[in-house]
């Protein structure tokens, strides 16, 4: 699948994975609520990963 990486600044990145198509281009700025892409029809689940300085963070722990 396709992947979108969002650079938030201060070492924070989000990775959106297993996309069937994307609606953004490399270097494009995005706003909250912007459609990044869509899942594959035969694999409707996407992945979301949060990283700080390259290290995977546990989103559930951060959200409480």
C-alpha positions as CSV (number, residue, x, y, z in Angstrom):
1,X,0.0,0.0,0.0
2,X,0.8,3.6,0.1
3,X,2.1,5.7,3.0
4,X,1.7,9.3,4.0
5,X,4.2,10.8,6.5
6,X,3.1,14.0,8.3
7,X,5.9,16.1,9.9
8,X,4.4,18.0,12.8
9,X,7.7,19.6,14.0
10,X,9.8,19.2,17.1
11,X,10.7,15.6,16.0
12,X,7.0,14.5,15.8
13,X,5.8,12.5,12.8
14,X,2.6,10.6,12.0
15,X,2.6,7.7,9.5
16,X,-0.6,6.7,7.8
17,X,-0.1,3.3,6.2
18,X,-1.9,0.7,4.0
19,X,-3.6,3.4,1.9
20,X,-4.9,2.3,-1.6
21,X,-4.6,5.9,-2.9
22,X,-3.3,9.2,-1.7
23,X,-4.6,12.8,-2.3
24,X,-1.5,14.6,-1.2
25,X,1.9,15.2,-2.7
26,X,5.4,15.2,-1.2
27,X,6.0,18.5,0.6
28,X,2.4,19.6,0.5
29,X,1.1,21.3,3.7
30,X,-2.1,19.9,5.1
31,X,-4.6,21.2,7.6
32,X,-6.6,19.4,10.2
33,X,-9.5,17.5,8.5
34,X,-7.7,17.3,5.1
35,X,-8.3,14.0,3.2
36,X,-5.0,12.3,2.9
37,X,-6.2,9.3,0.9
38,X,-8.4,6.2,1.1
39,X,-8.1,2.6,2.1
40,X,-7.9,-0.2,-0.4
41,X,-11.3,-1.7,-1.2
42,X,-10.1,-5.2,-0.3
43,X,-8.3,-4.0,2.8
44,X,-10.4,-1.4,4.5
45,X,-8.2,-0.9,7.6
46,X,-5.4,1.7,7.6
47,X,-2.5,2.0,10.1
48,X,-1.6,5.0,12.1
49,X,1.8,5.3,13.8
50,X,3.1,8.2,15.9
51,X,6.8,8.8,16.2
52,X,9.0,11.1,18.2
53,X,12.6,11.5,16.9
54,X,12.2,8.3,15.0
55,X,10.9,6.3,18.0
56,X,7.4,4.7,17.8
57,X,5.2,6.1,20.5
58,X,2.3,4.3,22.2
59,X,-0.7,6.5,21.2
60,X,-3.0,4.8,23.8
61,X,-0.7,5.8,26.6
62,X,-0.4,9.4,25.4
63,X,-4.2,9.7,25.1
64,X,-4.7,8.1,28.5
